[in-house]
Amino acid sequence: MASPDQIRPDGIEVPLERRLPSGTDFHAEVMRRHDAAVRGRRPTYRDPVSGYTVFTARFLADRGYCCRSGCRHCPFETS
């Protein structure tokens, strides 16, 4: 696991596979919503399956630390 203050090289663009498996039917829609939120400088987006509010990787990176809550787009964790 990376240091809590060290962002993975792909941490803003790519969620951990175990948090958002690429083979799921909803992966593309989740990433579309995530990327739109990042481009729009919004800290969150609405998950298309659960309806939950999800933090973007950019918001989490700007916060500057990993909270260890298992965030889908955590840019700090490596495994």
N, C-alpha and C positions, 0 to 999 in steps of 0.2 A: 504494500500500500504506500502511496506517495505521502510525502510530508503534507500535513494539513494545509500548508500555505503554498504548495507547489502544484500548479495546474498542469494536467497532462498535455502533451503536444497537440492532441486532437480533441481536447476536453470541451471546447466550445461547440465544435461541429458534430461530434459523435458520442452518443450516450453509450454507457457500458452495455454490452450485449445481454447480460443477465437482467438488466433493468428494462430494456426495450428490445426484445429479440427481433432481429431483422426479418425473420420468416413469417411474422404475424400479418394478418390481413390489414391491420390498422397502422402498421409501422409508417407507411408513406404519409398517411394523413396526420399522424402525430408529428412527424418531422416537418411537414408543411406548416402546421400551426406553430410549432416551436420556432422555425426560421422566420415566419411572418412576425411573430412577437419580438424576436431579437431585432429584426430590421426596423420595426416600429418603436423600438426602445421601450417595450412593455416588459415588466418583470415576470409576467405569468401568461399562460394560455389555458384554455378549457380543454380537458382531455375528451376526445370524441367518443370514448367508450363509457367511461365512468361518470363523466361530467364534473370530476374534481378539478380544482385549480392546481396547476403545476408550475413550479418555478422554472425559468429558463436557465440555461448554462451561463449566459452572460450575467444575469442577476446574481447567481451563486458565486461566480468568479469575482465579481465586483465586491461582494460581501467579504471575500478574502479568507475564508476558512471553511473547512468541512464540518458540518454539524453532526455527522454520523447518523443521520436519520434515514438514509437509504434513498435520497432524492434521485429521481429518474435521470436527470441531466447533470449530476454532480461532476464538475470538471476536475476534481481533485483525486478521487479514488481511482485506483488502477485495476482492482480486482473485486 
